[in-house]
Each structure stands twice: as structure tokens, then as C-alpha cells.
Amino acid sequence: MTDLSIEPLDVIAVGAHPDDVEIGCGGSLAKLVEQGYRVGIIDLTDGEPTPLSPSPEVRAAEAEVAAEELGVHHRATLDLANRRLMDTFEARVTLAKEFRRWRPRLVLSLGDRTPTASPDHWQALVITEAAVFYSRLTKWDDQFDHLPPHKIDALLYYSLNFYSLDPPPGHSFVVDIGSTYDKKIAAVRSYATQFPAEKQHIFARLDAMSLYFGEAAGFERGERLASPRAVGVRDLMGQLF
């Protein structure tokens, strides 16, 4: 059964590896924290092995520092295999249990393939979409340690596909991260093992993208997210102004 002593999270962002979420939507997560929402991160794998990391413990310590930089309230790493991440029934159930336990209103997921980069990213999308569906299913509690069903109200995508000029799938919009961009960059820089000297170009790329998306939407800096469903507006003037 649900532990009622656990305070629910408003938002959970899911990544295939530690650093995916920080790169893709770290500014948006820090903004949500700034606005008073309870935010969590779930990494499907520990990201190990990786070329320059000396151990999983070092990568985990970097992830904890990154979470502190963003101010998120909870971070967890699931026991799924890096480099061998696959959309299986077991992976779907493992993530759906986390959704049932923490009961978020919003889930942020990787949103598209990353050609020539890790295929784990695409598998993470499929697993997350399935887990959002599994989270609400009734008459199946024995599959989820008898955690009760939980309906997630919204799913949004973030992108790590930096080598394509095509927009991500879905209906795009821009989040104002002017006040949290520095937190995002500090979080990404926490992964010193992942961004040695030869990979410092990632920071110029993140800088350029945040300025471009921000300028497009009238903000100092922005992050682009996308919704698989049309985004409706009830208060048109409030939304615009």
C-alpha cells in the first residue's frame, strides 16, 4: 500500500542516465522548484560503465551534487542496465511503481531518438510512456507491490537530439529559465567525469540554445519542451500576458 508519510511529488523527470535530465530540462526543473513545486528525478540506469568515470560511486556522487544544484526534493536510480536498456515488461513495471509511490501530476520524459548517440535514450522514452499508462491501471495491483493506481495528468518531452534542425515531436513551447540557467549549468558541470576538456563545447551549445529559445519566446533564456497532446488554454489573456 501507499506510504502516506511520503509527501507526493508534483513533477518527476525521467532520464536514461544521470546527466540526461540536467542537460535536457534542468532549467525547467529548477524553475518549478523556485515556484514552490516538489520535483524529483529518476535515472533508469546508473550510466556505468562510462569512459572516464572511475566507478559507479563517483557517478552517483556527481548526480547527488547536481540534484542539490537544481534544488530537487528526491532523486532515485533504478536497477536497470546501462548500454542494455530495453523496453521490457519488467522495466515498465519498475518505473510505474515509482510513479505509484510518488504520485506526480506531471512526468517529463526524453522525447525522441538521438542518432549516433546512446540508443538508451529512445528506450527510455518508450519505457516512460508505458509506465505512465501502467501507473493508472486497476485490477493489477499484484504486479505493483499492491501500490494503488495513480493517474498522471500530463506527460511532456525534453530533447537531447542536438544534431538535428527538426523540432522535437509534439507541440512545442518554451519555458522561461532566465532565473535558473546558472543552476542548470552548475548541475551539468557537476558531472566532471562526463565533460572533460574535449567535451567543453557542450556548454557553448547549451548557452546558444538557451539564448535562441529564450529570444524566440521573449525571454532572456529558455528551454524547449513539447507535449504529445495539443496544449489548451482556458485563460487566453493570462496565458499571453
Backbone torsions as a table, in degrees:
resi	resn	phi	psi	omega
1	MET	NA	160.1	178.5
2	THR	-65.1	134.2	173.8
3	ASP	-79.7	105.7	-175.3
4	LEU	-69.8	-9.4	175.4
5	SER	-77.6	-14.4	177.8
6	ILE	-82.2	118.9	177.8
7	GLU	-75.3	126.5	-176.6
8	PRO	-60.2	155.9	171.3
9	LEU	-95.1	143.3	174.7
10	ASP	-77.1	-35.5	-172.7
11	VAL	-138.0	137.7	168.4
12	ILE	-126.1	128.5	173.2
13	ALA	-104.9	133.1	-175.6
14	VAL	-113.2	132.0	174.7
15	GLY	-126.7	158.8	174.6
16	ALA	-72.8	-36.7	-176.1
17	HIS	-138.4	155.7	169.5
18	PRO	-58.5	129.8	-179.3
19	ASP	105.8	-18.9	177.9
20	ASP	-59.1	-50.2	-176.1
21	VAL	-65.6	-42.6	-178.7
22	GLU	-60.4	-44.3	-179.3
23	ILE	-68.2	-44.7	-172.4
24	GLY	-78.6	-38.1	-175.1
25	CYS	-149.0	25.3	-177.9
26	GLY	-59.4	-38.5	178.6
27	GLY	-65.3	-37.6	178.8
28	SER	-67.9	-39.5	178.5
29	LEU	-64.9	-44.8	178.7
30	ALA	-63.3	-34.4	176.8
31	LYS	-64.9	-43.0	178.4
32	LEU	-62.3	-41.4	176.2
33	VAL	-61.8	-44.3	178.7
34	GLU	-58.2	-33.0	-178.8
35	GLN	-86.5	2.8	173.5
36	GLY	97.1	8.7	179.4
37	TYR	-88.3	152.1	176.4
38	ARG	-90.1	123.3	-169.6
39	VAL	-124.8	139.3	176.2
40	GLY	-130.9	160.4	176.2
41	ILE	-125.6	134.0	172.7
42	ILE	-122.2	119.3	173.5
43	ASP	-95.2	124.7	-177.6
44	LEU	-68.7	-31.0	177.9
45	THR	-131.9	169.3	176.8
46	ASP	-86.6	-0.9	177.7
47	GLY	76.5	5.9	-176.3
48	GLU	-110.1	146.4	4.1
49	PRO	-78.4	158.2	176.3
50	THR	-144.9	151.6	-166.0
51	PRO	-52.3	-46.1	-170.7
52	LEU	-108.4	-1.2	178.9
53	SER	-82.3	127.8	-178.0
54	PRO	-73.6	-20.3	-177.9
55	SER	-169.5	159.2	174.1
56	PRO	-59.4	-31.4	-179.6
57	GLU	-64.9	-37.4	177.8
58	VAL	-66.2	-44.9	179.3
59	ARG	-62.3	-40.1	179.0
60	ALA	-64.6	-38.8	178.3
61	ALA	-65.8	-39.0	176.5
62	GLU	-62.1	-41.2	-179.5
63	ALA	-64.2	-37.6	178.4
64	GLU	-66.5	-40.9	177.2
65	VAL	-63.5	-42.2	179.2
66	ALA	-61.2	-42.0	178.6
67	ALA	-62.2	-39.2	177.6
68	GLU	-65.2	-39.0	178.3
69	GLU	-61.1	-39.4	179.9
70	LEU	-79.5	-21.7	-179.5
71	GLY	83.6	16.4	-176.9
72	VAL	-70.1	157.9	-171.8
73	HIS	-91.4	-18.0	-176.0
74	HIS	-157.0	139.2	172.3
75	ARG	-138.8	137.4	179.6
76	ALA	-138.5	148.5	174.7
77	THR	-117.3	123.9	180.0
78	LEU	-83.8	160.5	-175.2
79	ASP	-91.9	56.5	175.4
80	LEU	-109.9	160.8	-166.4
81	ALA	-93.2	120.8	171.2
82	ASN	-61.4	144.4	-179.3
83	ARG	70.9	-13.6	178.2
84	ARG	-127.0	22.0	-179.5
85	LEU	-66.6	126.1	-178.5
86	MET	-135.1	150.2	175.2
87	ASP	-77.2	95.6	177.6
88	THR	-119.0	164.6	176.1
89	PHE	-58.4	-42.2	-177.8
90	GLU	-63.9	-40.5	179.0
91	ALA	-65.9	-41.5	178.0
92	ARG	-60.1	-46.1	-178.1
93	VAL	-66.5	-40.5	-179.9
94	THR	-58.2	-44.9	178.9
95	LEU	-72.6	-39.0	179.5
96	ALA	-61.6	-33.6	175.3
97	LYS	-59.8	-40.3	178.3
98	GLU	-64.6	-40.4	177.4
99	PHE	-63.9	-42.1	179.0
100	ARG	-65.9	-35.0	-178.2
101	ARG	-72.3	-42.0	-172.9
102	TRP	-99.3	-15.9	168.8
103	ARG	55.2	52.6	-179.9
104	PRO	-71.8	155.0	171.8
105	ARG	-85.4	-33.1	-175.6
106	LEU	-128.9	137.0	172.2
107	VAL	-119.6	133.7	173.8
108	LEU	-106.8	130.9	-174.6
109	SER	-130.7	151.6	163.5
110	LEU	-51.5	141.6	-168.3
111	GLY	-115.6	-7.4	-179.0
112	ASP	-162.7	174.4	177.9
113	ARG	-69.0	157.6	174.2
114	THR	-125.2	80.4	-176.4
115	PRO	-54.1	137.2	-177.1
116	THR	71.2	-2.9	172.8
117	ALA	-109.4	-166.8	-171.1
118	SER	-62.3	128.4	173.1
119	PRO	-69.6	-12.9	175.4
120	ASP	-58.4	-29.7	-177.2
121	HIS	-62.0	-44.7	179.6
122	TRP	-67.4	-40.7	178.0
123	GLN	-62.3	-36.4	178.5
124	ALA	-62.1	-39.5	177.4
125	LEU	-60.5	-49.1	-175.9
126	VAL	-65.2	-41.9	178.6
127	ILE	-62.6	-43.3	-176.8
128	THR	-67.2	-44.7	178.4
129	GLU	-59.7	-42.6	179.8
130	ALA	-66.2	-39.3	-178.5
131	ALA	-67.5	-34.7	174.6
132	VAL	-59.9	-41.9	178.0
133	PHE	-68.9	-47.0	-179.4
134	TYR	-61.0	-31.8	-175.7
135	SER	-58.5	-31.3	-174.3
136	ARG	-97.5	-3.3	-173.1
137	LEU	-71.9	134.7	178.0
138	THR	-95.4	170.5	177.0
139	LYS	58.2	33.9	-179.0
140	TRP	-147.3	22.7	-171.3
141	ASP	-62.0	-26.6	-178.9
142	ASP	-65.2	-21.9	178.3
143	GLN	-78.9	-15.0	-172.5
144	PHE	-123.9	36.6	179.6
145	ASP	54.0	29.7	178.9
146	HIS	61.3	23.9	168.7
147	LEU	-73.0	132.4	-174.8
148	PRO	-69.1	155.6	178.9
149	PRO	-59.2	149.0	176.9
150	HIS	-140.1	125.9	178.5
151	LYS	-90.7	122.5	176.7
152	ILE	-89.7	126.7	-171.4
153	ASP	-76.6	-30.3	-175.0
154	ALA	-149.2	144.9	174.6
155	LEU	-124.2	129.6	176.5
156	LEU	-126.2	156.1	-179.4
157	TYR	-109.4	142.9	163.8
158	TYR	-117.8	162.0	-171.8
159	SER	-123.3	141.7	169.2
160	LEU	-115.2	11.3	-178.2
161	ASN	-86.9	84.6	-173.4
162	PHE	-88.5	-0.6	-175.2
163	TYR	-108.5	12.2	178.5
164	SER	-119.3	145.4	175.5
165	LEU	-91.1	-4.8	178.8
166	ASP	-78.0	142.9	175.5
167	PRO	-67.8	157.7	177.8
168	PRO	-66.9	159.0	177.7
169	PRO	-59.7	149.7	176.8
170	GLY	99.2	-167.8	-176.3
171	HIS	-101.2	111.1	-171.8
172	SER	-83.3	150.0	170.1
173	PHE	-152.0	167.9	-173.8
174	VAL	-117.9	133.0	175.6
175	VAL	-96.9	134.0	177.4
176	ASP	-73.5	112.4	179.1
177	ILE	-117.9	25.4	-179.3
178	GLY	-56.5	-37.9	-177.2
179	SER	-86.3	-8.1	-174.3
180	THR	-125.8	3.9	-178.4
181	TYR	-60.2	-41.6	-179.6
182	ASP	-62.0	-35.3	177.3
183	LYS	-66.3	-40.4	178.0
184	LYS	-59.3	-49.1	-177.4
185	ILE	-65.4	-39.2	177.0
186	ALA	-61.9	-38.6	178.6
187	ALA	-64.7	-44.8	179.1
188	VAL	-64.4	-40.9	-179.9
189	ARG	-66.9	-16.8	176.3
190	SER	-61.3	-23.7	-179.8
191	TYR	-89.0	68.4	-176.9
192	ALA	-61.5	-33.0	-179.6
193	THR	-70.0	-22.9	-176.6
194	GLN	-91.9	-18.2	-175.3
195	PHE	-129.9	69.3	174.5
196	PRO	-70.4	-175.5	-174.4
197	ALA	-54.5	-40.5	-176.1
198	GLU	-72.9	-8.3	178.4
199	LYS	-113.4	13.9	-179.0
200	GLN	-67.4	-14.6	178.2
201	HIS	-61.7	-20.1	179.0
202	ILE	-59.3	-32.1	-176.1
203	PHE	-74.8	-35.0	173.3
204	ALA	-64.8	-38.1	179.0
205	ARG	-65.4	-46.9	178.8
206	LEU	-62.5	-38.4	178.3
207	ASP	-62.3	-48.7	-178.4
208	ALA	-63.5	-42.8	-178.4
209	MET	-65.7	-41.3	-179.3
210	SER	-65.3	-37.3	177.5
211	LEU	-68.9	-41.8	-179.5
212	TYR	-63.6	-50.5	-179.5
213	PHE	-65.8	-38.7	178.1
214	GLY	-62.5	-47.0	179.9
215	GLU	-61.9	-38.7	-179.6
216	ALA	-61.7	-31.1	-175.8
217	ALA	-104.7	1.6	179.4
218	GLY	84.9	20.7	178.2
219	PHE	-111.7	165.8	174.3
220	GLU	-65.5	-47.7	178.1
221	ARG	-143.2	151.3	-178.7
222	GLY	-146.6	162.3	170.0
223	GLU	-123.1	137.0	179.8
224	ARG	-93.0	126.5	171.9
225	LEU	-117.7	169.0	179.7
226	ALA	-142.4	149.3	177.4
227	SER	-112.7	133.3	175.7
228	PRO	-70.0	-16.6	176.4
229	ARG	-111.4	154.9	176.9
230	ALA	-58.5	140.9	179.9
231	VAL	-93.3	117.1	-178.6
232	GLY	-94.2	157.4	-179.5
233	VAL	-127.7	126.3	175.0
234	ARG	-96.3	-34.2	-179.6
235	ASP	-115.3	88.8	-173.4
236	LEU	-61.6	-47.4	-178.8
237	MET	-66.6	-40.3	178.0
238	GLY	-63.4	-37.7	179.4
239	GLN	-67.1	-41.2	-175.3
240	LEU	-78.3	-34.0	-170.4
241	PHE	-122.4	NA	NA
